[in-house]
């Protein structure tokens, strides 16, 4: 028997009723993400990429079609999913450690020593060892986003949804964060859906890149990234990566011109 | 002409020192107040202003010892008690009410217009009615004070509760956390800066509320003391009462600022 895909979109459509009329955000979207696969979603602004994530998380119900996670139809929020937002959105009054443990405290009302140990371990993993007792505003934007990643991983979710997590960072920090992600997921494989505007980021990080069209968003094409793991700094210069990035850029530009 | 450095730098550095002293926190304010009082005293003496129009500061301050500490403390305590109890009651009503307004759109639609109507009614005008309904004692005064100072608290707290980053509300929903924790762990802490800016306004309004109540019916309190003094034509004494009230408001305002600094230092704008 074939194991079900981690995530499956089945002819999904989404129409929003805004005050000024109906807006079709997504049309006939179908794709799958295998377990422990890293899928990058690339597309113009307003193509409903974030809407896709919200549907996987069960925060939004599709107008038509369905989303399945591990073979089960999503009909409400699920806990085995971690989310990293565009902005770190940490709690400014809580220490870094408490921010990482926030999902547990928020869900159960208290945290144990095990949760604290796990927070320490995650902070070490994202390169923030020793920062546990600091407050968020003492950290740079890149460090804060690392805390956001650690927070999303604290409940050890099977699926990690990342909504343009590095778009607010400067170019160098952004590249650095990409390498860190490669390392983190090689240590601890996850099923990742990663939304981005950056073609090179998508080509560097993903196993497969899903290119979307503008509104209403639908799948333009899916391209595998023909580069083996483990990847690292030298992967950026890999001809396969640069070629793919150029191809992705062409796809997006063509679509914009049309 | 040669540039002899010491000749230029010495007076320059002295002037700089003076500037630095003036820039120190509070110094400018104290100098302004002292200057105003001095001008006032001068005007009262040279222009021969009758004391019932504008008593000289010296005449006002000389009434402090003649009233005596015990009477002052009695009046101040009467006003302070009502102001603080009314303020506390306002907080106890306003914050749960704001939470209810944010949680329930239906309640927001029905209750909010009612609140606006209550706020639009001049409380000073209904104060005598409240006193007739609730009788003598602190109760009507506390109610009047609460009515005067609770509205900014409701509006500001509700605004703060709604200003929480939507991502954290999504995080809370995705965790299927109990709804009350969304309030206690996310929305309320995020509303703290809003709540405190409203508390600062409300605490000074509470003093106004207590004085309005005393004007309507009372036999103690600084407001009562001012009314009583004017009716006896003791204007310097009435002015002294006014100074005490202003001092009380200032002290309460400061106390709220300190409470925020002490309890929620992260909620203050960052100094860089």
HADDOCK unambig.tbl for C-alpha pairs under 7 A between the chains (distance, minus, plus):
assign (segid A and resid 57 and name CA) (segid B and resid 174 and name CA) 6.63 0.50 0.50
assign (segid A and resid 59 and name CA) (segid B and resid 174 and name CA) 6.73 0.50 0.50
assign (segid A and resid 77 and name CA) (segid B and resid 173 and name CA) 6.74 0.50 0.50
assign (segid A and resid 77 and name CA) (segid B and resid 174 and name CA) 4.81 0.50 0.50
assign (segid A and resid 77 and name CA) (segid B and resid 176 and name CA) 6.69 0.50 0.50
assign (segid A and resid 78 and name CA) (segid B and resid 174 and name CA) 6.08 0.50 0.50
assign (segid A and resid 78 and name CA) (segid B and resid 175 and name CA) 6.96 0.50 0.50
assign (segid A and resid 79 and name CA) (segid B and resid 174 and name CA) 6.37 0.50 0.50
assign (segid A and resid 79 and name CA) (segid B and resid 175 and name CA) 5.37 0.50 0.50
assign (segid A and resid 89 and name CA) (segid B and resid 168 and name CA) 6.95 0.50 0.50
assign (segid A and resid 92 and name CA) (segid B and resid 266 and name CA) 6.84 0.50 0.50
assign (segid A and resid 93 and name CA) (segid B and resid 266 and name CA) 5.71 0.50 0.50
assign (segid A and resid 106 and name CA) (segid B and resid 177 and name CA) 6.21 0.50 0.50
assign (segid A and resid 106 and name CA) (segid B and resid 181 and name CA) 6.50 0.50 0.50
assign (segid A and resid 107 and name CA) (segid B and resid 175 and name CA) 6.25 0.50 0.50
assign (segid A and resid 107 and name CA) (segid B and resid 177 and name CA) 4.62 0.50 0.50
